[in-house]
């Protein structure tokens, strides 16, 4: 992996701070850079997906919580995020032990002061629950 630039480090810090300030009770909060690299993973994400924070930081989110999402759907979601819109939906994800389940997810874009997309914050819970716990 190439050495991060000062701009990239500053952008990652902004995304982490925004994710830390997102505190939905009992819901997983996962923040990534625009390439999907995990920057933040809260306690509820550990519980919901089965991975400890230190195991997933800097990994690509699609390698950790793969969804059965078509490429066109993923491209559509990224377009919405780049345009400044959030996306919400339900799709299948995977726990560390391989169990699959449906998660309700809301993805929101994070922009820097210049309006450039620098990251994504996803909030998720097991579909059909308000807290993400079963």
C-alpha positions in Angstrom: 0.0 0.0 0.0 1.4 3.4 -0.9 2.4 5.9 1.8 -0.7 8.0 2.7 -0.5 11.7 1.8 -1.2 14.4 4.4 -4.5 15.2 2.6 -5.5 11.5 2.9 -4.6 11.4 6.6 -6.6 14.6 7.2 -9.6 13.2 5.3 -9.4 9.9 7.2 -9.4 11.8 10.5 -12.5 13.8 9.5 -14.3 10.6 8.6 -13.3 9.0 11.9 -14.5 12.0 13.9 -17.8 12.1 12.2 -18.3 8.3 12.7 -17.4 8.7 16.4 -20.1 11.4 16.8 -22.7 9.0 15.2 -24.1 7.2 18.2 -27.3 5.4 17.3 -28.1 3.1 20.2 -27.2 -0.5 19.6 -26.4 0.0 15.9 -23.2 -0.9 14.1 -21.3 2.2 12.8 -18.7 1.5 10.1 -16.8 4.3 8.4 -14.7 3.8 5.3 -12.7 5.9 2.9 -14.0 6.2 -0.7 -12.2 2.9 -1.6 -13.9 0.9 1.1 -11.0 0.8 3.6 -12.4 0.5 7.1 -11.4 3.5 9.2 -13.9 3.1 12.1 -15.7 0.1 13.6 -17.8 0.5 16.8 -18.7 -2.0 19.5 -22.0 -2.7 18.0 -20.3 -3.6 14.7 -18.1 -6.1 16.6 -21.2 -7.7 18.1 -23.3 -7.7 14.8 -20.5 -8.9 12.5 -18.3 -10.9 14.9 -15.0 -9.1 14.1 -13.0 -7.2 16.6 -12.1 -3.6 15.7 -8.4 -4.3 15.5 -8.9 -7.2 13.1 -10.8 -5.1 10.5 -9.2 -1.6 10.6 -7.7 -0.9 7.2 -9.3 -3.9 5.5 -11.8 -3.4 2.7 -15.4 -3.6 4.0 -16.4 -5.9 1.1 -13.9 -8.4 2.4 -15.4 -8.3 5.9 -19.2 -8.0 5.5 -19.8 -9.1 1.9 -23.3 -8.3 0.6 -24.9 -10.1 -2.3 -25.2 -6.9 -4.2 -25.0 -6.7 -8.0 -22.4 -4.5 -9.5 -25.0 -2.2 -11.0 -26.7 -1.8 -7.6 -23.3 -1.0 -6.0 -22.5 1.5 -8.7 -26.0 3.1 -8.2 -25.4 3.4 -4.5 -21.9 5.0 -5.0 -23.4 7.5 -7.5 -26.0 8.5 -5.0 -23.3 9.0 -2.3 -21.1 11.0 -4.7 -24.1 13.2 -5.5 -24.5 13.9 -1.8 -27.4 11.6 -1.1 -27.7 8.9 1.5 -28.8 5.3 0.6 -30.9 3.0 2.8 -31.9 -0.6 2.1 -31.8 -4.1 3.3 -29.4 -6.8 2.0 -27.7 -9.9 3.0 -24.4 -9.7 4.9 -22.2 -12.3 6.7 -21.1 -12.7 10.2 -17.5 -13.7 10.9 -18.5 -17.3 11.5 -20.2 -17.5 8.1 -23.8 -17.1 9.1 -25.7 -15.0 6.7 -28.4 -12.6 7.8 -30.3 -9.6 6.4 -29.1 -6.1 7.6 -30.9 -2.8 7.4 -28.2 -0.3 6.3 -28.0 3.4 5.8 -25.0 4.8 4.0 -24.2 8.5 4.2 -21.5 10.4 2.3 -18.8 12.4 4.2 -17.5 15.5 2.4 -14.5 17.7 3.2 -14.8 21.5 3.4 -14.3 21.7 -0.4 -17.2 19.5 -1.1 -15.1 16.4 -2.1 -16.4 13.0 -1.1 -13.8 11.6 1.4 -15.6 8.7 3.0 -18.8 6.9 3.8 -20.5 6.2 7.2 -22.7 3.1 7.3 -25.1 2.4 10.1 -26.6 -1.1 10.3 -28.7 -3.4 12.4 -30.1 -6.9 11.9 -33.1 -6.4 9.7 -36.4 -6.4 11.6 -34.9 -5.0 14.8 -34.3 -1.5 16.1 -31.2 -2.3 18.0 -29.4 -4.8 15.9 -29.6 -7.4 18.7 -31.5 -10.7 18.4 
